[in-house]
């Protein structure tokens, strides 16, 4: 082998080595980007989980508020029914008193 052939072979090997190193650097850069993407994705998943927890807490609060409202409506319906019954009782008492007054007036007018 001549000196020029040896020099060309060495240059070829150096060229291959440079390509390998460049490829390795690009791979490491892409790997770093991928790691960053995975980290960002993990952060997004964590944020989503936190958001879901907050949503569940809000839903539980709304559900509890709805139950309390239902209980309050049931109480108000019960009060309304009792009030109507009381009103009917009062009306009946007034009619009874009116009949008694009429009966007493008849007795007084007959005597």
ABEGO torsion letter per residue (X at the ends): XBAAAAAAAAAAAAAAAAAAAAAAAAAAAAAAAAAAAAAAAAAAAAAAAAAAAAAAAAAAAAAAAAAAAAAAAAAAAAAAAAAAAAAAAAAAAAAAAAAAAAAAAAAAAAX
